[in-house]
């Protein structure tokens, strides 16, 4: 039976182990440009089977937080090229997470101070992080969004395609489309944020249409073997909610299956919270979700995420429940997490005060076993 430390082929990705670094927002990219220290940070963690970058905006309209990176301007691509070069020099593999936040934004972050966009003009009960007039960071309520016109949707699909191509040109080994945590694609999926009456609203099939179009465009541009997706069926993050997540995400799995993806990355439960969190009347059946994907012909690696430790990760791999396991905060404090797990070594403690923003402290200065 496979172990956590066995290699895995996921599409075009050749992973030396099944330990994945989850995408982790760190707010250390002023003007949306990754800095040289970003390259150090990712290279330090290159022993992971796969690095998934922090969420990265595909356009300025897709930006939702201060000091998060982008993938749409030359200086941003130059910054990411430093990162991918450093990771590859350390014999690592890295994909970028493609991000459009939709309504989880603020007018101060949007082009010309415009309202954020969303499937429907429903303000999220959520906050975002901006710089105030004095340049200090502050958490503020998200701005009221406007509903996207039908004619705007092909342009956003094109933005995803263009960003996927830019990622490959910047040296990434592939992309992960962010369809989780209450951001734009997830907003289309859920009836709590999508009350449209056109072809992109109402039925489950209609609400999943935008996701399907984005994924088809990305796969057509860079190939399914370099494309993954992240979903979060029941998370309440960013005011995401739907009363019937099981039929919704079984349909999502069936939409994804024919695309020959490298991987499907599933957040189980509430993002960063309880794994048994539920929406609707019954617990979510993650095994049935995977079965729906494989029964429909899906062959991508199945990556699970949320509060796994070594023992639960090993059990998930050994049983065939998952092909790989993503670790988040443990990778922040432990750049050599793979070695520590292999040797049952103690883990460094995370410093919560340095999670978001700042410089090297709490970013590139966590010690390794050596």
Buried (B, 14 or more C-beta within 10 A) or exposed (E): EBEBBEEBEBBBBEBBBBBBBBBBBBBBBEEBBBBEBBBBBBBBBBBBBBBBBBBBBBBBBBBBBBBBBBBBBEEBBEBBBBBBBBBBEBEBBBBBBBBBBBBBBBBBBBEEEEBBBBBBBBBBEBBBBBBEEEEEBEEEEBBBBBBBEEEEBEEBBEBBBBBBBBBBEBBBBBBBBBBBBBBBBBBBBBBBBBEBEEEBBBEBEBBBBBBBBBBBBBBEBBBBBBBBBBBBBBBBBBBBBBEEBBEBBBBBBBBBBBBBBBBBBBBBBBBEEEBEBBBBEEEBBBEBBBBBBEEBEBBBBBBBBBBBEBEEBBBBBEEEBBBBBBBBBBBBBBBBBBBBBBEEEEEBEBEEEBBBBBEEEBBBEBEEEE
